[in-house]
Amino acid sequence: MTTNNRSINKTAEMTKMALMVAMNCVSAYIIIPLPFSLSPLALQTLIVNLTGYVLSPKQAFMTMATYLLVGLAGVPVFTGGTAGPGKLFGPTGGYIFGFLLTAVFLAVARGEKYSFKRYVLLGCLVGIPLIYIPGLLQLKLLTELPWDKAFMIGVVPFIPLDIVKCAAAAMLAGPINKAFGRR
C-alpha cells in the first residue's frame, strides 16, 4: 500500500470516528422525557450500536471515550444537553459508561462479514444489557431505590424502543460498511 493510500485510509477512518462522535452528541438531544423515570427515551442507543457495527474495536473505544471526555469537560453532549461530572457520576451516568462497553463489545463480536441477523441479535441480547447493567447499578446505588423499582424505571420502559433501535442500527450498518469498503 502506498503512502498516499494509507493517508486516504487514515482520513476515512478518522472521518468515520468524528461522524460517530458527532452523531452521538446530536442523538443525545433527540429525547422523549418520561415523567416516572430519571432517564428519557433517547436515540443514543442506535448510534452506540452503529458505532460498534461500523468501527474497529480500537476506533469504537476511542470514539466513545472521546464522547465521554467531551461531556465530562462540560460540553453539553449528554442526554438532553447536560454535561459534566455531576451527570456522568450521577444516577443516570452508568448508562453512559455502558455506551463505551457496548460499542467496543459489538465491534469485537460482530464478525468480519455483515449479517443483519447477527448484528440485531448481538445488539439485543448483549449490547442492550451492557448498557442497562451499569446504568441500573449506578441508578440503584445513588438513589437507594429498591431493586425492583430501579429496574421498573431504569430498564423496562426502554426495552421495546431499544430493540427497534438495534434493528435500525443493524440495517444502517450494511450500506455504511459497504460504502467504506467493508463487507
N, C-alpha and C positions, 0 to 999 in steps of 0.2 A: 504494500500500500504506500502510495507516495505521501510526502509531507502535506501536500495540498488536500488530498483525500482525508487524511487524518484530521486536518484542521476543519474541514467541512463536517465530518462526523462529530467532532467535539462541539462545534457550533450547534448542530442539530440536537445533540444530547442536552446541552445547556439550555437551549430554547425550550425543549420539552419540559425540563425541570422548572424553568421560570414560569412557563404557562401553567403547570400544575400548582405551583405556589400561588400564582395569581388567581386561578380558578377556585382554589380552596378559600382564599381570602374573600372573594366575591360571594361564594356559596354560603359563607357564614352570615351574610345579610339576608339571605332568602329563607325566612323563617315563618312559622305559624306558632305563636305563643299558645301554650296550654295552661289554663288557669289553675290546674291542680298539680303542676309539675314545675320544678326549678329550671328544667331544660325545655326549649321549644322544639318543635319539629323543624329540622333544618336539612338543607340539600347537601351538606358536607359529606355524609357517608357515601354518596355517589362519587364524589371527587376523590375521596380517600381510596375507595375501591379501584377507581380508574387509575390512580397513581400506581397502585400495585400491579395493575394489569398491563401498563404500558412502559414502565421504567424497570431498570435492573434493581436488584436489592439495594445496592450501594446508592444509586440515584434516588430510590424511594426514601431511604433513610435520610439522605441529605435534604431532599425536598421537604419532608415532614419536619425535620429538625429545624430547617430554616423558618418554616411557618411558625413553629413553637417559639423560636427565639425572637422573631419579629413581634409576635404578640406579647411575649414576656417583656420586651423592651418598651412596650407601651403603645405600639401602633394598633389601632382598633380593628383587629382582624379576627377576633374570636366571635363566637355566635352573638348575633345582634349588635355587632360593633363594639364589643367590650375588649379589654386588653389588660395586661399587667399581671403581676404575681398574685394579686387577690383573686383573679379569675382562674388562673392556672392551678393555684393551690387551694381554691375554694371548693364548695360542694360539687360543682359540675366539671371541674378541671380534669378529673380522671378520664373522662371521655376523650379529651384532647390527647392525653398520653396514649390512650387506646388507638387513636388515629395512627400514631407512629408505629405501634406494634402491628396493626392490621396491614398498613401499606407495605411494610417490609416482608411480613409473612406471605402476603399474596404474591409479591414479586418473586419470592423464593419458590413457592409451591405451584405457581400457575403452569409451569412446563414451558417447553420451547415452542410448541405449536399452539396456535389459538384454538380454543374449544369453548364455545358458548356455554355448553352444559357444565364443563369442569369449572369454568370461571364462576358461574352462578352458584354451584354447589360449594365451592371454596368460600365465596363471599358470604353466603347464608349460613353455612354450618360452622365456619371457623372465623371468618372476618367479623361478622356481627358480634359473636361472643367476645372476641378480642377487644372490641370497643366497649361493650357493656360491662365486662368484668371489672376492669379498673375504674370505670365510671361508677358502677354500683358500689364498689368498695369505698371509694372516696366519698361518695354521697352518704353512705351509711355511717362512716367514721366521723364525718364532720357535722352531720345533722343529728346524729344519735337516734335516727328513726329506727323503729323495729324493722327487721329484715323484710318481712312481708310487705310493709308499707313502702319501704325504699324500692323494692322490686316492682311494686304496682305503679309507682310514679316515675321510676327511673329506667324501666326496661319495657314493660308490657305495652304502653301506648306507642312505642316506636317500632315494634317488630313488623307490623304489616307494611308500612311505608319503606322500611329499610330493606325488606325483601324485594320490593319493586325497584328500589334504587340499585340493589345488587344486580338485578337483571338488566337494568338500563346501562349500568357501567360495563357489564359484560358485552352488551350489544354494541356500545360505542367503541370498545377496545379493539374489535376486529378491524374496522376500517382505519382506525388511527394507527395500529400496528402495521397494517398493510401500507399505509401512506409513508411510514418511516422505514419501510423495507424489512420489517419483521414478519414472520409467518404466523 
